[in-house]
Amino acid sequence: MITVENLEKYYGDTLAVDRLSFSLAPGQICGLVGKNGAGKTTTMRAIAGLLTPTDGSLTVAGFDVLSQPIEIRRRLAYVPDDPPLFNDLSVGQHLDFIGGVYQVPDHRQQAEALLEEFELLDKRATAARALSRGMRQKLAICCAYLYSPSVILLDEPLTGLDPPGIRTLLQSLQRRAAAGATVILSSHLLAMIEDVCSHLLVMQAGKSQFFGPTDLLRKQNDQSQTLEEAFFATTTWLPTGEEFPCPVPQ
């Protein structure tokens, strides 16, 4: 569903992503983790077609990200860490807009179900400018879910969410993955996502330090470790520039 081959991205003289390669199949949830400045957001934005890579190739659902952007946008939803909402539109108007743009049949019925799931029903008539940080995040996720994308990219989606909101989001991702969606979830809250992610991509200084099933990361360190402990072991003991072996995903 997602294939990244030798992705490279420079910002001027700064190398943000260095020859990154990985692939994900339908139904997989990949936790994208790494320190600040590791290249996580750049990688997501490149997959979403929001920036042009310096080199490499990207495909989503069999379509080339650079040459077939319309096909990509029909199948992919990207929610950044600070979702760009229309401040003067209400919660309900946001969903009406998305439903119309993506020609979602009976979108209001689906929107109602999403608002109930994310506890936004009583905010249906509230303008986006009046929403809290967490509510804005929930609205952006509802908009992303409305047209049932086959690929979902979430950059730090847990920021601002309360504990019930975090649980609702993670459970919703599991359901969508079970239905065939492919998910990339970026987060620093490793303890929150370790039971949800089938795969992990650990990045450091723009490079892949590890990619593969979540359990494999623990096995390569200490099976009894938490995901957070395995992450620190992966990103601190390696000499500069040396990469972890990158197993082929199954």
N, C-alpha and C positions, 0 to 999 in steps of 0.2 A: 504493500500500500504506500509506503514511503521508502524511497531509495536516495541516499546521499552518497555521491562518489567524489572523493578528492576535493571537497569544498574548501575554498580558500577565499578569505576576504581581508583586504587591506583598507584601512582608513588613512589615506595619505601614506606615511611611512610606517604606520602601526599595523602589525599583523594581528587581526582579531581572531580569525579561525584559520588553522593550519592543517590543510590536507585531511579533513575530517571525512570518514566514510562509515556508514552504517545503514541498515535497512530494518524495517518493521513490517510485520504482516497484519492482516485484519484481526481484530480482537486483542491485540497487545497494547498494554499501557506501559509507556517508558518514562521513568523518572529521569529528568535531565538535571543533574546536580553538579555543583562546582562552586568555587570561591567567586567573589565579586570580580568581574572582569575576565572570567574564564572563557567567554564567548557564547554563552547560552542564549541570550536574547538575539544576538546576531544570527545564530544558527536558526532559531525559530522564524525570524523575519525573512531570512533567505528562503526557507521552505514555503512560507506564506506568499512569496513573490513580492514582498514589500521593499526589498533591496536587491540590487544586482550583484552577484558574487564576482570576485576578481577572476576566479577560475573554478572549474568543477561542473558537475551536472546534478540536477535535482529532478526527481519525478514523483508525482503524487497520483495514485490510482491509475498509473500507466500513462499519465500526461506529463509533458515537459513543462516545468514551472516557468521557464523563460519564454518559450514560443507559444504556449497554450494557456495564457493567464485566465481567460474566461472560464475554461473548463475547470481549472484549479479552484476558482472562486465559487463555483457551483457546488463543489464537493468538500471544501475546507472551511473551517471556522478558526479564527485566531483571536484570542482575548489577551491583550497586553496587560501589564501589571497596573496600568492606570487607564482604564477603558475610556476612549473618546466618545462620550455621549453627547446628544443634543440637549443642551441645558434647558431650552424652552419647551421641549416636548415632554409630555407626561410619560409615565411608565407604560400605560396602555398604548399611547401613540407610537412609542418606540417599536412595540411588537407589531402594531398595524403596519408600520413602515417596512419592517423586515419581511412580514408576511406578504406584502404587496410586491416588494422587489424580487423576492425569490418565488413568487407565485405559489405559495403554500396553500393547498386546498383546506378549507375550513380552519384557517389559521387562528381564528379567535377562540375556537374550542381548545385547540392545543395550547394557545397562550394562557388561557384560563387555568389549565392543568399545571403549566409551568409556574405561574404566579402562586398557585396554591402550594406547590412542592417547595418553593423557595420563600414562602411566607411573605409574599408581596401583594396579596390580594387587596389589602386595605390601603395600598399605595398606588392603586391603578390610576387614579386621577392626579397624583402628585408629580410635579415637574422634577426632572432629573437634578436640577440645581439644588433642590431641597432635600435630596437623599444623603444619607450618611455614606461614608467610604464603603462600608460593607454592603449596603443596599445597592450602591452603584455597581459593585462587583457582581452581585446577584442578578441585577438587571442585564448586565452584559452577557452573563452566562445564559440567561433565558433567551436572549436574542440569538446567541450562537446555537443553542439547541433547537430553536424553532423550525429550522429548515432541514433538520436531521442530517448534518454533514457526516461524511464517511471518515473524515480526518479532523481531529480536534486538537488545537495547540493552545495550551494555557500557560501563560507566563506569570508565575507567582500568584496564582488565583486565591490562595488562602489568606492573603494579606487583607486585614480588616474584617474578616469573617469571624463571627462568634462560634463557640464550640458546636451548637446545633447546625449552624450553616456549613461548617467544615464537614461534619458527618454527612449532611445532605448532599453536598457536592461530591464527596468521594464515593458515596453509594451510587449516585447518578452516573458517575464515570464507569463504575463497574458494570452497571446495567447496559450502558451504551456499548461498552467493549464486548459484552456478552452477545449483543445484537450484531456485532461485526465491525464496529467503529475502531479506528486506530487512534490512540491518544498519546500526546507528549505533554508531560506535566513537569514544569520547572518549579522547584521549591527548595528553600533552605531548611524547611521544617521536616527533616528526614524521618523523625519518629512518627510523624503524621501520615506519611505516604508509603512507608515500607511494606505495609500489608496490602496495598492496592496495586503496586507496580509489579508487572510480570518481568520487566526488563529495566536495566539502568544504563545510562550513558554518563560516565563521570568525565568531566572536562577540567583541564588545567592549562592555563596559558594558551588557550585556543586549540589544544590537542586532546585527543581521546586518550584517557588513562585506563579506561575500562568500558567495554560494551558487552552486554550479555544478560542472561537471566539473573535475577536478583540473588537467588541462592548461590550462584557461582561466585559472586563477589565475596560472600562470606567464606566459602570453601577455600578460596585462594588466600584467605587471611586466617580466620579462626571461626569455625562453624558456630561457636557460642556467642560471637560478637553480635551486637545490634548493628543495624544498617549505618548508624552514625559512626560507630567505632570502626567499621570496615571502611567507611568513606575516608576517615582521617588516616587510616593505615595506608590507603591507596594513594592519597594526595600528599603525604609528607615524607615517606621513606624513600621514594624514588629519587635518584640523582636527577639533576636538571637536564631536561631534554630526553630522558629515557622514558619510553612508554611501556605500559602494561600490555601483554599480549591481548589482542582484540579477537575474541572467538567469533566464528561465524554463527549468526543467530539461527536457531532451529525453528 
